Amino acid sequence: QVRLEESGGGSVQAGGSLRLSCAVSGQTNKRLCMAWFRQYAAGTGREGVAAIDSWGDTDYSDSVKGRFTISQDNAKNTLYLQMNSLKTEDEAMYYCAAEGSSEGHCYGFGLRDDAMNYWGSGTVVTVSS
């Protein structure tokens, strides 16, 4: 079992920056495809924001490319999302997610919420104009 816990959300003005963290616990020796998703309102779909495989290859949605950076610190079992140049449309609940059945590969599915096996409980990002 893999457990995920996000932190780092908060309120920021447009143009500002935040860094989200996701602590991974449980089966930390398991190779994972890791990703960040966001949800604009309860009951709506989750949008894939960024994904990273066990070898550090990344994928981003067009809406955040060039502004957000996903990274991981394997020694600390932590996933990060550095968010720069934030816009009001980035305001959402952000979730950390993982897929553990593909030996750490994302195989192009890293931004698909239906591909993820494990989810955190989310952290809220608020962006004011």
Order of alpha helices (4+ residues) and beta strands (2+ residues): beta-beta-beta-beta-beta-beta-beta-beta-beta-beta-beta
